[in-house]
Amino acid sequence: MVRDVHSEDADQGLGMGIQVWADRPGPPRPQATISAAIIERTHTLGLGVVGADATVSSLVVRDISAPALDGIRGDGVAAIGSFETQEGASVELTGSSVERATEVGVVSFGSHLAVDSVWVHDTQPRAADGAYGAGVVFHQDVLFTGLPADGQVSRTVVEDCRAAGIVALGADLQASDVIVRNTLPMVGEFWGDGLVASSYLVEFSLQHAATMDVARATIEDSVRAGVANFGAVMTVTDSLLECNTIHLNREEIMEAPATLVNGGGNACRCQVDEECKVVSSGLEPPPGLLGG
């Protein structure tokens, strides 16, 4: 158990739980196996894997806060590319829960991340500006390595998060057998989408291809859109969209077309059955993150 790790007295920064870090190039590449652990009430990160490999199971992460230094981060579990090695991390996270993290529950920056049988609940907006509070995010690492993120999310429940449930920003993602429920807006009533793929990284004014393949998903009670596509390529198959303000939305971004394919077997409803129709409602893409 790792509990009550406070920020440093000198600058009120850091205060991380567990970190596995490749801090120099060359073999051997750091590897870790973490099982049946609890990380709670830490700062900046619960578990951070930086340019290393980790197999993680039966992990409980809860109540991760941003440091007082800048009010940014507080992620539950993070796979991050290493500036020193210019390599991404590779993380398998299974049979775990992440509750009341800050900014993002589970995140990949320029790394490979496989998430299976995980509960992500009630991610809080960051203290600095009230932004984000998302469930699971795959994000191109713009600042340190330039690497894209990729991975899978399966048999996972994301609920009561903010801004977005599961997100691919300049990343490639496969999502199957997931439930995304009650996605709320950020502070200021912005966003609130269940599944999001975007090729446009707003903070950096950059564009990088994004894809998301969705199968057997349940997306319900999203304040804005159940599925939102911003200049990306998405396929949705055998999924249920229930009581979302908009079920399926796509927007062209910076002349990048948004391809949203109805792969069949989908149902849209809110008390009564509705047509699973793809619309363009002039929605804005979600903001990006600053990275590792």
Secondary structure as UniProt FT lines:
FT   STRAND          2..3
FT   TURN            9..11
FT   STRAND          18..21
FT   STRAND          31..40
FT   STRAND          45..50
FT   STRAND          53..62
FT   TURN            68..70
FT   STRAND          75..80
FT   TURN            83..86
FT   STRAND          90..99
FT   STRAND          104..109
FT   STRAND          112..121
FT   TURN            127..129
FT   STRAND          134..139
FT   TURN            142..145
FT   STRAND          149..154
FT   STRAND          157..159
FT   STRAND          164..169
FT   STRAND          171..176
FT   STRAND          179..181
FT   TURN            187..188
FT   STRAND          193..198
FT   STRAND          200..201
FT   HELIX           202..204
FT   STRAND          206..207
FT   STRAND          211..215
FT   STRAND          218..220
FT   STRAND          225..230
FT   STRAND          233..237
FT   STRAND          240..242
FT   STRAND          246..251
FT   TURN            254..255
FT   STRAND          259..262
FT   STRAND          267..269
FT   STRAND          273..274
FT   STRAND          278..279
//
